[in-house]
């Protein structure tokens, strides 16, 4: 198995394990937290009534449902994700004009030239071989089809991950090694030059990037906030690999690092993303 195939398989396994289960369990809260982002994605994607939409990495289905409402009964949204726990949640939210499938968009046999619009809300950063994945996805798009997706900007600009990960690195006996520039992960599409290369090699026009920042809100109790952050962020995967003693020390460190961010009845941490738009050529 090649390195890219192994990385891709590892991502699929991760999203079908505790991480995917936790995201599925927290679906309602996640949708509330990401409402601003979903609205921003709708703004830049400009879905039209009757359009055919492909949602890559649809997760628990919130983005697909929002776009399904926008394209109306005459349109269609196909949501694909590799996470069985999350797809089960999505199926429970489906509209008549939405369909969800447990599917790997990097290899799924899409109908050629079907879709008017490709969207994704944090689903495109986890391909083991993104160049090949986008080239494959391009075959499902009509010529001139629009693309609009949200991906995290670099880690340094995302306190919601930087703060807890920094706290963990200070107390764990074996601090994690940051992923390489070409490895999949939440921040794999933070580099605009890399994203532009992937898209243009895959058959899309040079993309435009719009910065979008939004507040991620957690309970004012730092311990409760720490518990939520290890459910949804990279810190959780790291914590699951530790001994019970190290996990306790890690939780205490994260809670301590969050205390300065209490604002009224919430802890507020910034989420910073790129809204990426392009067209199929």
N, C-alpha and C positions, 0 to 999 in steps of 0.2 A: 504494500500500500504506500502510495506517495505521501510526502509530508502534507501537501494540501488536502488530500483525501482524508488523512488521519485527523487533521485539524477540523475538517468539516464534520466528520463522524463524531468527534468529541463534542462539538457544539450541539448536535442533534441529541446525543445522550444527555448532555447537561439540561437541555430544555424539556426532557422527559423525566427528569429526576426531581429532587426537592425544589430546585429553582422554579421549574415550570408549575409545580403543584402550589407553591407559595403565590406565584403571580395569579394563578387561577382562583385561589381562595380570596385574594384581595382585589378581585376585578372591579367591584363597585367603587372602592376607594380610589383605585388607580384612574378610573375614568373621570372621577371628579377632579383629581389632581391634574390630569392632562387635558382638561376641557379647553383651556386657553390655546394649547398647542393644536388640538384638533381643529379649532376654529381658524387658526392661522394656516393650517394645511389646506382647509377648504378654500380659504381666500386665494392662495397662490395656485391651487390646482384648477379652480374654476370649473367644477363639474357641471355638466349641462343635462337637462332632462333627456332621457332616452339613451344616454351613453353607456358603453360597456367598460367596466372598471376592473382592473386587477390589483388586489391588495396583497403585497408581499410581506410575509411575516405578520399576519393579521392578529396574532395573539388571541385574546379573548373576544375579539370581534368589534370593539367599540368604534374603530375607524371605519370598518366596513359598513356598519349600521348607519353611521353619520353620512357616508357617501351614498348609501342606498337611499336614504331619505332625500338626498339632493338630486339624484338622477330619477327618482320617482318610479312608479309602477311600470313604466315603459322601458326603464333601464335595467341594468344588471350589475351586480358586484360579486366577483369571485374572490374569496378570502382564502389564502393558502398559508399554512404554518406547519412546522415540523413537530410541534408540541401537542401530544395527545390530550393532556389535561386542559390546556387552554382552548383547543378546538372544541372540546365537549362543552365548555362554558359558552363559546361563541355560537354553537348550534342552538343553544337555548335562547339566544337573543335575536335569532335570524328574522329578517323581514321576508315577505314573499319574493322580493327581487334580490335577495342575497343568498349565496351558497357558500358553505365552508367545507374545506377538505383538508385532511391530514396529508400534506403534500410538501415535498421538497422542491421549491421553485427552481433550484439549480438544474433539475433534471426532469421535472414533471412534463408529460406530453401535452402541452397546451395546443389548442386549436390555432393553427397559423393565422396571423393577421387579424385576430378577433378584436382586440381591445383598443379603445380610444384613449384610455388614460391609465397610467401606472402610478400607484401611490404606495407609500409605506411610512409607517410611524415606528421608527426604531427597529425595522426588520431586515435592513440590508447590510448591516455591519458584521454579520456572523457567517458569511460564506467563506469556506476554506479557500476557494479559488474564485474571487469575485469577478475577475476578467471573464472567465468561462461562463459564470452564472449569468452575468448581464448579457453576454452574447447569446446565450440560450433564451433568456427572457425576451430579448429583442424580437425573436421570431414570432412571438405571440402578439406583437404590437402592429397596428396599422402604420403605413408610412405617414409621418407627421404626427403620430400620437404623442400626447403630452406626458411628461413625467414630473412628479412632485413627491419628494420624500423628505422626512425629517431624520437627521442623524445628530448624535452628540458632537459638539465641538471638543477640543482637546481637554484632557483631564484637568489641567491647571485652571481651566475656566469653568469648572463644574464642582463647586464646593460640596454638593450633595454626595459626591463620591470622594473627592479629594480629602475632605475633613475626616471621615471615618477611616479611610485607608491610611492616612497619615498617622492617625492614632494607633492603628494596629501595628504598623511598621515599627513604632517606637517600643512596643512591648513584646512582640512575638520573637521567639528564639531564632527563627529562620524567616526573615522578612521576604515577601514575595518578589520575584524578579519581574519587572514590567514586561508586558508582551512586546515582541518585535514589531517594527513598523508595518510589516506585511501580514501579521497574524490577526485572526478574527477576534472581535471583542467589542464592548460598548463604544470604545473611542477609536475604532479602526478607520472611521471615515472623517476624523477630525481634520486631516490634512487635505486642503482643497486641491492641491496639485495631484495627489494620489487619486482622489475622487474623479477629477477631470480626466486623468489617464484611463481609469477603468471604464468610464462611460463612453469616451470617444473611441476606445478600442472595441467596445461592445456594440457600436453602431448607433450611437446617440450624438447629438450636437454638443459642442462645448457648453457646460452647464453654467447657470447663474447661482450665486450663493447669497442668501439673506440671513443675517444674524437675527436670532429670536431668543430673547431671555424671558424666563418666567419664574415665579416663586413656587418652590416646592415646600409645602407646609406640613409640619409634623406636630404632635402634641408638645406642649410646653415642658412636660416632664422629660428630662434628657434620657432617662432609662427607657421609657416607653418609645421615645423617638429612635433610640439606638436599636431597639428591637425591630422596629419597622424598617429601618435602613438596612439591616442585615437580611431582611426578607427580599428586598427588591434590588439591591445593588451588589457589585462584585465583592464587597466585604463579607456577604453571607456565604458565598462559596468558599472563601478563604477560611472563615470561622469553622465551617463544617469539617475541615481537614485537621483541626487542632484538638489537643487533649482537653478534657473538661476544665482543668486548671487554667490552661491558656485561654479557653473561651471566656472564662469568668474575668480574667485579667483584661482581655480584649473588650468585653462589654463595658467594664468600668472605664477603660481608656476612651472609648467612643463617647460614653455619656459625659465624661469630663470635657472632651473637646467640643461637644455640642452646647454646653452651658452658655458660652458667650453669645450664642445665636438666638437666645430666647427673646421674642418680641411680643409682649402682651401675653395672650393665651396660646401662642404658637412658637415653635422654632421654625425659622424661615431660612432656607438655603436656595441659592440660585441654581436653576437648570439652564444651561446655555446650549443652543442647538444651531445647526445650519438647516435652513429650508432650501433645498436644492431643486432647481427646475431645469428641464431640458426638453428636447423633442427627439423622437426616433427619426433617423435619416435613411 
